[in-house]
């Protein structure tokens, strides 16, 4: 049996990861320490290589569910948007606006209504504030309102067409019929400052098509760029699992579980069970 892609809609999860990545490092200016998992630094196979048949049962579903439609409430959320909040540095200099910081802390604790109030308060005084708009987009995705997230991204791109991270998030929410167009544009964005976000989105796009060798390659790139992102480590482990690379996959699940839990969207119990099952195989 070929390994099934775990989790909810790849588009939705990818979009949320991009939004989340930018504010994790908000105002710190510090690089995150690298993961010690060797799978992140491995040499990926050629992108044209065919995915192999997995020799073990499918890896665990994200949050205990199988893929759902983009925007379905209750599903774990996507890569492209989480990265924009958790990794992209603020473009302006100086301290983070108070309402943005308070909104982000509320968002991280799951208090979405409070977070939305803070972000809207910031927009009342600064209508084009990038971080407040990204925060509102993240909340919309968490609550299953992808069209509202798209509207925020379009507003940001209208103000700054060169904002690659936001373009990646918007591409991650595009329809299934635009796969080839999305792939081409994301590959072009790999060479920009939004390369890490594009790599994560490409990994998701490849995984959705069960192009696991390519998914592994792109997730490895994204994980090297954001080594403290548990979801990226998990996605890389899933791609290894789908390829039947048991030892590396088990190490990957362990690495994902060892990273900070805040903001992760996979089911830790299922990931641990899968790690143990892989380790028990002869």
N, C-alpha and C positions, 0 to 999 in steps of 0.2 A: 504494500500500500504506500502511495506517496504521502509524504507528510502534509497535513493540512495547515494552511496559514492560520495561526491563532488570532483570536481577538476580534475587535470590531472593525468597522470600515477603516481601511488603510488611509483613505483621504482624510477622514476626520481626525484620526490619531496623529497623522503627520502634520496637519495644520496646527493642532494644539501644541505639539512639541516645539514648533518654531516660535510660537508666541511665548511659551514659557521660558525658553532658553535665555532671552535677553535680560530678564530682570533678576535672575539668580546672581549674576555677577554685577548687578546694577551698582555703579558708584565705587566698586572696589578697585578696578583696574588691575587685578591680580590674575595671573594664570592659575588654573586649577591643577592640582597635583595629578600626575599620570597614574592610571591604573596599573597594577602589577600583573594583570591577567595577560599572558603571552598572546592570546588570540587576537588582541587589538592590534598588535604590531606585526602580525604575520603577513607574508606576501600573498596577495589574493591571486587566484587563477585568472586567465584571460577572460574578459567579459563575454566572449562568444562561446565559452565552454558550456556544454549542456549540463543541467542539474542531474545529479545521480539519484537513484531510487533509495529512499531512506530504509535502513534495515531494522528500524525499531518503530514502535507505535508513534502516532503524531505527538508533537510537543504540546504542552498545556495551553489552553485558551487563555487569552488575556482577560483578567477579571472573571474567569469562569464562563465566558460566553464565546460564541462563535461570531463570525463577521456579521455586522449589522449595517444598515444603510447610514450614509453620512448624515449626521444630525439627529440620529435616534438618541433620545435621552436615556441615560442609564448605562451606556457603553463607555468603556475606557477611551481615552482621547488621544489624538494623533500627534505625530512627530513634527510636522512642519511648523505648526503654531507654537508648540512648546518651546522650540529652539529660539523663536524670536523674543520670548519673554525671558528665558533663562540664560541666554548667552550673549546676545547682541549688546554691546556696550552702548551707553547713552551717547547720542551724537553731540549733545551740548556739554559744556564744561560746567563745573561747580556741583553743588549739592543737589541731590534728587529732591524734587518738589515734595512738600510734606504730604499732600493728599495722595500723590503717586506712591510714596513709600508706605503710607498707611493702607492704601488700597491693595498693594502687593502683599503686605503681611496678612491682611484679612483673606485675600485670595488663597494664599498658601495654607491657611488654617481651615479653608473650606467655608468661610463665611462670605458667600458670594454676594448676598444682598448688601452687606456692609461694604464690601470691596467696590461694588458698583456705585454706591453713594459717593465714596471717596473719589473714584475716577470721574464721575459726573461733576463733582464739585471742582475738580481741577480743570475740566473742560469749560466750566462756566467762566473762569478767569483767563483760560488759555485754550481757545477752541481747537487749535491745531496740535496740542500736546501729543507727541507720538506714543509715549508710554501709557498714557491714559487710554488712548484709542486701542492700543494693543491689549491692554487689560480688559477692556470691554469686549473685544473680540474673543479673548480667552474665556470669559464668562459665558458669552453667547454659545460657544462651542460646548462648554461643560453642560449647559442647559438644553442642548439639542436644538439650537437656533442658528444653523450654519449660514443662512442668508443674511442675518444681521452681522455675522462675522465678515462675510464677503463685503458688505457695505462699508465696514470700517477699513478693510484692506484697500478697497477702491479709493476711499477718501484719502488714505495715506499715500497711495501711489499717485493720485492726482496732484498732491502737494509736492511729492518728490519721486518722479518716475525712476530715479536711480536707486531706490531703496530695494536692493536685491532680496533681503530677508523677507520683506512683506510680499514681494512678487512670488517668492517660493511658497509662502503660506497660501496665497491666493491660488496658485497652480495646484496645490495639494487638495484643494476643494473643488477642482474642475470635474466635470462628468466623465464617466468611463469611456464615452465615445471620443474623447480627446486625448487618448493615451499617447499616441505617437507625437502629437504636438507638444504635450507636456514633457515627454521624455527628451525631445530635442532641446527645448528651452531650458530645462533643468541642467542638462549637460553643458550648455553654454554658460550657465550661472556657476558651474563648478570652478571656473577660472576667475571668479570675482570674490569680493570680500564676503559674499554670502555662500561661499563654497561649502562650508560645513552644513549649513541648512539644506543646500541642494543635495549633498551626499545623503543626508538622512531621508529626504523626500524620494530620491531615486531608489534607495534601499527599499522603502515601502512600496514604491511602484513596481519594482522587480519582484518583490515578495508576493504582491497581489496577483502577479502572473505566474507564480511559481518558478521564476527564473532565479533559482537559489544561489548559484555561483556568483551571479552579478549582485544579488542582494547582499551576500556576504562581503563582497568587495566594497560596496558603498557604505554598508554599516560599519565596516572596519575603519574607513576614512572618517566617518562622522564621529565614531567613538574616540579616535585619536584626538580629534578637535575638541571634544567635550567629554573628557574621561570621567567626570563625576555624574554623568547622566545615567541613572539606573535603567531607564527604558531603552536607551541605545545599547547598553551592554546586554540587556535581555534580548533585544531584537537580533543582535549579532549571534547570541547563543541559539536562538530559534533557527536562524539560517544554517548554522553548523549542524544542528540537530536534524534539520530537514535533509541535509546532505549525508547523514549517517556518520558524521565525525563525532563519535560518542564522547571521547575523552575531552576534546576541546569544548564541546557543548556543555558537559558537566561543569567544567571550569568556568564557562561563561555564565551559567545560571548562578553558581556560587559567587562570582564577581558581582553580578547584578544585585544579588541579595545583600552583599557587603557594603554597597554604596548607600548614600543617604536615602532614607525611605520617603522623605517629603516630596510630594509631587509625582511619585511613580504611579503607573496605571496598571501594572500587571498584578496578578494574584500571587503573593509571596508563598502561600502554602502550596499552590500548584507548581510553582517554580522549584521549590525545595523538594517536593515529591518527585518531580521529573529529574532533578539532579541525582537524587538517591537511586532512582530506578536505573539511570544510565551508569552510575558507579557500580551497581550490582550486576550488570551484565558481564558475561565472560569475555 
